[in-house]
Amino acid sequence: MNALYSLGIMIFTALAYLVSPFNPKVMQWIRGRKGWFAAIKDKISSGEKNIWIHCASLGEFEQGRPVIEAIKKNRPGYKIVLTFFSPSGYEIRKNYQHADCISYLPPDTPRNASKFISLVNPVYAVFVKYEFWNNYISILHKKGIRLYLISGIFRPGQHFFRWYGSFFRGILGKFTHFFVQDQQSSDLLKGIGLKNITLAGDTRFDRVMEIASSARDIPGIKKFRSDEKLFLAGSSWKQDEEIIAKYINRYPERMKWVFAPHEIDKTNIERLERLLKVKSARFSEFNDSSSEARVIIIDNIGMLSSAYRYAYFAAIGGGFGKGIHNILEAASWNIPVLFGPNHNKFREAVELLELGGAMTFGNYDEFAKILDTWIDDEAAYALSAEAAGRYVRSNTGATGAILKVIG
């Protein structure tokens, strides 16, 4: 089975080379791995103490980030070697200041895995959420190097838990310890005979509270809000915006409104502006002459997490597409959140709905009913707002639980 697995990796890599001229993201994946050995060797030296952290992509990096920064603080003499599988993670975080060496993970062939681990020679390794590369894991195990999975989450349908999954269960058996997000994951692992498990929760909660504690002031948003309530549509997409804009056009005076679109290119901003029948202003152009505006459109990247501090309500985009964006950043400010119907794969969305800290809408009428209730019934609003903030606060602490074990 090991040979078949390695053959599959080689076939996958060969196909990536064939497809790369026609797919820019695959081309990045190929080019990013060229010369990986020399690039890593240039950043680390023999005799140093290295810790290897691996993330599939950007989302997993955000989950691993609190742990990375805690390790860096607690063990300043150690170097962090951070690897990514996906270009969407590497390209955005390739200059991350708390890692000493950042690289794509070479394809999981026996030769690459052996070279990489011999070069990095980590004190221990941390994989975030998932990523179960057999050759890397096998060599770490053979060398007696500790391997941890953090923010892990498992589902019954995964091949680890099927009748044919003995090979994959063997991979899990080589981990030193699992830190999982929920009870179901813990139960599934115990069901296949694993005992080295801690129900630690999700490190993203620690991250969003850290972000909230360091949020910056945005005088422009504060001035725009003045003494009115403010509705913030974060990471919004077309379907979200069309519903929200319809409500704004009908009831523009009920509060002030801010959009932070997921895409901020000129064409998309202009499309959003055309949806609005009331005066709007782009944040980059907002000044005293914009005082009559009822809507601001944030046309930059990096402001959203701090802007939530000024909101009374928040709608999070993506729920009419592949899935919602980060709802925890808004909820951490004791703000009830709304989002579209495609949210069932997101544990935090399902749990927040159950607690009453969030509501979901699939059309304009549902959106309007929710918002009208929160506006007209202060007690209902207060219960939802309190539930949202309490949910985030009660789920913090995963980073501390992890550090107690891994050191």
Summary of the structure (lengths in Angstrom):
residues: 407
radius of gyration: 23.4
end to end distance: 34.5
largest distance: 69.3
contacts: 1326
relative contact order: 0.09
helix: 51%
strand: 16%
